């Protein structure tokens, strides 16, 4: 095992950071890593906005429902960015919206997600901690307004970075035989039975992390998080279209 893999196997989400700033040369190295992330068709349709304005940070924290993210040394917003391609087409005298289809949106969204993970791996290899924020999609329109995103762009993920101010336990992971398959999809006769040992590990993890205040297990979380129909993001497709994307060509 090499050092990179060792760091990845010790990954944990860091929500509280020390007040120390990340040196600018270190930050720029992370941005270099981001720029070298694989990109669909090489078109590089994902971009990053570094949020330094405190009022904007607090608004993003409010949208996500996690006030502590506004305190992080660095807050990065990763976006699907077809505005650049649309502008190039327009300069060529072509129809700009042809750059913003459901296909290119999917490519740009995927590029942004890959970019986030690349930055996280690089950051953790340098002793930094990270917290990936999907909660910006609680209200994409509010994010667009708060940051001033132009048409043909869309927020994908937020990311906070800094030197860890906490040392959370490693969260147990589901045994890989339930998630790594060969040639076809495989499932046990009963997940409740097959996951009993993992449920016990998760119950112990939450008991230790919360000093007995929470008793939980993985299968219970499935009920809590997936057992009820949630429509909080039912307007997501409309939000994407409102940014100029042709989702129904």
N, C-alpha and C positions, 0 to 999 in steps of 0.2 A: 504494500500500500504506500502511495506517495503522499506528500504533504497536502496537496490539493484535495485529494479524496478524503483524507482525514478531516480536513476543515468542513467539507460538505456533509460528512456523516455526523458532524457535531452541530449542524445547523439548528438554530432556535430563533424564534422571533424575539426581537428586542424592542420593547415599547418605551422604556425610559432610558435616556442617554445622559452622559455627563455633559456639563456645560461647555467643555472644550470644543473649539471649532476644528473642523477637518482642514489641515493645511491645503492651501490652494493648489500646490503641485500634485498632491494626492488626489484631490477632487478632479483635476484635469486628466490625470491618469485613468480614473474611472470613466470619464467621458470618452477618452480614447478607446477604452475597452468597449463601451457602448457603440461607438461608431464602427467597430469591427464585428458586430453581431451579424450573423447570417441574415439576408434580406430576400424576400420573395422576388424573383426575377431580377434581383440586383437594383431595384428602383429606389430602395431606401425611403420607404414611405412612413417611417415613424420618427418622431422628434421628441425632444425633452425640453421642458420649461422649468428652470430653476426658480423656485418661489422664495424670494428674500423679503418681500413686503409683508410685514407682520399682520396687517389687516387682511390681506389675502390668505395668509396661513390660517388665521383664525376663522375665516369664512369657510375654508376647505375643511377645517376641523369640525365646524358646526354641521356642514353637509354630511360628513361621515359619522357624526355622533361620537367622536372620540377627541375630547378637548386636548389630551396630552400630545397629540401629533404636532400642535402648533409650537411646542417647545423644542422640537428636534433641531439639532444644528443644521441639517439640510433637509429640505422638502423638495422632491422632484415630481413633476407631473409628466407622465409619458402619454403621448397622444398619437392617434392615427392621423397622418398628415398628408392629405392629397391636395392641399392648397398650393403647394409648390408645383406639383405636376399640372394642376389646373392653370396656374399663372403662366407656365411655360407654353402650354397649348394656346392660351389666349394671345401671348406674344407672337406666336406663329400664325395667328389669324384663324385658329381652329376653335371648336366648341369646347369650352373649359370643363363643362359638367361631364363630358365623356370620361374624364379622369376619375370620377367619383361614382363608381358603380358598386353593386353588391360584391362583385368579385374583388375589386381593388380595396374595398373597405375591409373585407375578410383578410386580405393579404397584409394591409397596414396594421390591423388590430393584432394579428399574429406576430408581426415584426416587433410591435411595441412590447408584447408580453415576453418574447425572447430577449429583447434588450434589457428588460427589468431583471430577468434571471441572470443574465451575464454580469450586470453591474453588481448584483447581490453576491455572486460567487467571488468576484474580484474584491469587493469591499470586505467580505469576511476573511479573505486570505491576507488582508492588511490589518486585521485586528479590529475592524469596525463591525458594528451591528446594523441590522436592517429590519424594517417592517414594511411589508407590501400591503398596500391599501386598495382593496377592491370597493371600499365603501363610497368612493367618489361617484360611483354609478347609482347611488341612492337618488341623486337628482342631477343628471348630466347637464340639463339646461342651466341650473344654478352655477355649475362649474364653468360652463361656457361664458356666462355673463360675468362671473367674478374675475375670470382671467382674461376676458376679452378675446376668446378664440374666434378666428374668422370662419366663414363658410368652408366646407370641405375638410374640416378637422373635427376630431372627437376625442374626448378624454377616455383613456383606457385604464390606467392604474396610477396610483400615487406610490411614492416610496420615500420613507424617512431613513436617514443615515446618521450615524454618529458613533462615538466611543461608548460601549455598553455601560449603562449605569445600574445594571442588574445582572444576575446570573441565574436565569430560570432553569429548571430541570429540563432535560431532554424529554420530549413527549414521545411515548411509545408509538411505534408505527405498526400498522396492520402487517402480519406476515406476508411476504411477497408472493406466496403461492396463490393468494386470493386476487392478486393484481397483475401478475406476470404469467402470461399463457403462451401456448405454442399452437400455431395453426388454426385454432378455433376458440370460441368462448367456452370457458369451463366454469361451472359453479357447483358447490356442494349440495347434497340433498337438503341440508338445513343450515342456513347461515347462523341462526341463533345457537345451534349446537356447535358448529365449527368454530365460532368466534368466542366461545366461553373463556378460553385462556386469555385472549386479548381483552375481553371485557374486564377480567380480573386485574390485568395490568393497568388499564385505564382508571379503574376505580381506585387503585392504590395511588396512582399518579395524582389524581385530583384530591384525594384525601391528604396527601403529604403537601401538595402545593397550597391548599386552602386551609390547612390545619384543622381538618375535620369538619369544615363548614359546608362542604359540598361532597356529596357522594354521587358519582356518575359513572357511566360506562358507555362504550361506543354505540351499542345497539339502542340504548336509551336516547342518545343524541340523534340518531337517525329518526326516531319517532318525533322528537322535539323539533327538528329542523326540516324534515321532509314529510312528516305525517299530516301536515296541514297545507292546503293550497295557499301560496303567497302571491299576491299580485302587486307588490310594492314597485316592481319594475316593469309592470305591464305596458307602460307607455314607451319602453326603450326603443322600439322600432320607430315610433313616431319622432322621438328625440333625435335619432340618427338622421331621419329624413329631413328634419327641420334644419339640419346643418348642410343640406344641399345634396345628400347622397341619394342616388337612384336605386332604392331598394326593391322597386317593382318595375323593372324595365319593360 
